[in-house]
């Protein structure tokens, strides 16, 4: 009985000393905010540099567009991220859990002769296989390449049948 009690005490002592061995590494909220912001910045850089295949790999699988279709839409899009400090400003990251954040930022886009156009939006980022990803629809929407929804217009007749 004493041996069983001794072994049990030893096991409990070891479990309290080495609890981190049983779970994945923990990241603080600040670390997640920094890491996800860096991941989003990498996404914008891939887009700006025209590295669409690598960018496609950083999007969440939605099954909508093939890699080729995605690249074609972005290469012919009307907008792309600005460079350097104009690219991303006023960033706020809200951590939902270890693999999901909401990032809100003021993003700059090249506007040709007129300088830089800015837009402020929120994005959901998910960490999959150690990489932060964004939805394809968010990227295509920012680029001005998202599918436009058709508007159904009802015309009223000039003549009334009353």
C-alpha positions in Angstrom: 0.0 0.0 0.0 2.8 2.4 0.8 4.4 1.7 -2.6 1.2 2.6 -4.4 0.8 5.7 -2.4 4.5 6.7 -3.0 4.1 6.1 -6.8 0.8 8.1 -6.9 2.4 11.0 -5.0 5.4 11.0 -7.3 3.2 11.0 -10.4 1.1 13.9 -9.1 4.2 15.8 -8.2 5.7 15.3 -11.7 2.4 16.3 -13.3 2.3 19.6 -11.4 5.9 20.3 -12.2 5.7 19.6 -16.0 2.1 20.5 -17.0 3.2 22.1 -20.3 4.3 18.8 -21.7 0.7 17.7 -22.1 -0.5 20.7 -24.2 0.4 22.9 -27.1 2.6 26.0 -26.4 0.5 28.9 -25.1 0.7 32.3 -26.7 -0.3 35.4 -24.9 -2.9 37.7 -26.3 -0.2 40.2 -27.2 1.9 37.6 -29.0 -1.2 36.5 -31.0 -1.9 40.1 -31.9 1.6 40.7 -33.1 1.8 37.4 -35.0 -1.5 37.8 -36.7 -0.7 41.4 -37.7 2.6 40.3 -39.2 0.7 37.5 -41.0 -1.8 40.0 -42.5 1.1 42.3 -43.5 2.7 39.3 -45.3 -0.6 38.6 -47.1 -0.7 42.3 -48.3 3.0 42.0 -49.4 2.4 38.9 -51.5 -0.5 40.6 -53.2 1.4 43.8 -53.9 4.4 41.8 -55.3 2.1 39.8 -57.6 2.9 36.5 -56.0 -0.7 35.3 -56.4 0.0 31.6 -56.1 1.7 32.1 -52.7 -1.2 34.4 -51.7 -3.7 31.8 -52.7 -2.0 29.4 -50.2 -2.6 32.0 -47.5 -6.4 32.1 -48.1 -9.0 30.0 -46.5 -10.2 27.2 -48.6 -13.6 28.1 -49.8 -13.8 26.0 -53.0 -14.9 29.0 -55.0 -11.9 29.8 -57.2 -9.1 27.8 -58.6 -5.6 29.0 -58.1 -5.5 30.2 -61.7 -8.9 32.0 -61.5 -7.8 33.7 -58.3 -4.5 34.9 -59.8 -6.3 36.1 -63.0 -8.8 38.1 -61.0 -6.1 39.8 -58.9 -3.8 40.5 -61.8 -6.5 42.4 -63.7 -8.0 44.0 -60.5 -8.2 47.8 -60.3 -6.5 48.0 -56.9 -3.4 46.8 -55.1 -1.9 47.6 -51.7 0.3 50.7 -51.3 3.9 50.3 -50.2 5.6 50.7 -46.9 3.9 52.8 -44.1 0.9 53.6 -46.3 0.0 49.9 -46.6 -1.5 49.4 -43.1 -2.2 51.9 -40.3 -4.3 52.2 -37.2 -4.3 48.4 -36.6 -6.4 46.9 -33.9 -6.5 43.1 -33.3 -9.2 41.4 -31.2 -8.2 37.8 -30.2 -11.1 35.4 -30.2 -9.0 32.3 -29.4 -5.6 30.8 -30.2 -6.5 30.4 -33.9 -9.0 33.2 -34.7 -8.6 37.0 -34.6 -10.4 40.0 -36.0 -8.1 42.6 -37.4 -9.3 46.1 -38.1 -7.0 48.4 -40.1 -6.8 51.4 -42.3 -5.4 50.1 -45.6 -3.8 52.1 -48.3 -4.1 51.3 -52.0 -2.2 52.8 -55.0 -4.3 55.4 -56.7 -2.0 56.4 -59.6 -1.5 60.1 -60.0 -3.8 61.0 -57.1 -1.6 59.3 -54.4 -3.1 56.7 -52.1 -6.7 55.8 -51.4 -7.5 54.5 -47.9 -10.2 52.2 -46.6 -10.9 51.0 -43.1 -12.2 47.5 -42.7 -12.3 44.5 -40.4 -11.1 41.0 -41.4 -11.4 37.6 -39.8 -8.0 35.8 -39.8 -7.7 32.1 -39.0 -4.5 30.2 -38.2 -4.3 26.9 -40.0 -1.2 24.8 -40.0 0.8 27.6 -38.3 -0.1 30.1 -40.9 -2.6 33.1 -40.7 -5.1 33.0 -43.5 -7.8 35.3 -44.9 -10.9 34.6 -46.9 -10.6 34.9 -50.7 -13.7 37.0 -50.8 -12.1 39.6 -48.5 -9.0 39.9 -50.8 -11.1 40.0 -54.0 -13.4 42.6 -52.5 -10.5 44.9 -51.5 -9.1 44.5 -55.0 -12.3 45.5 -56.6 -12.4 42.1 -58.3 -15.2 40.6 -56.4 -18.2 39.3 -58.3 -20.7 42.0 -58.6 -24.2 41.1 -57.6 -26.8 41.6 -60.2 -29.5 44.0 -59.4 -33.0 43.2 -60.4 -34.8 46.3 -61.5 -38.6 46.5 -61.7 -39.8 49.1 -64.2 -43.1 50.7 -63.8 -45.2 51.1 -66.8 -46.1 54.7 -67.8 -49.6 53.6 -68.4 -51.6 52.5 -65.5 -54.2 49.8 -65.8 -56.5 51.1 -63.0 
